[in-house]
Amino acid sequence: RMSGVPNWSYLADWATLKESNMADIKMTRDHSVDVEEMKSRVQNIVDEMQSKIGIKGSWRGDTCTISGKGIKKCDIVITPKDVTFEVTLGMMFKMMKGQIQSQLGSRIDKLVEG
């Protein structure tokens, strides 16, 4: 290593860690329906997104994980009291985070209202 030249490689490691472990958007809404009903509502949205833009979803217990065009990963976690969306956007969609967050918020509000 050359003397006087800082080693910045740790920044690349930090950026990778930050990218892989932090959601770009996280939203939680309370609901008053049972878990199975909420899972059914979420599945309807996943099915709609799959037919429109090729999003794929899979369930593990009460968590649905979706990914596809523009979405690296989205975990939808359902509890008896609330539903949480944790979305990691693809690089191109990060520029539209505000717009996506607004649209997602409206969609989640409709989801919990029925």
Buried (B, 14 or more C-beta within 10 A) or exposed (E): EEEEEEEEEEEEEEEEEEEEEEBBBEBEBEBEBEBEEBBEBBBEBBEEBBEEEEBEBEBEEBBBBBBBEBBBBBBBBBBEEEBBBBBBBBEEBEEEEEEBBEEBBEEBEEBBEE
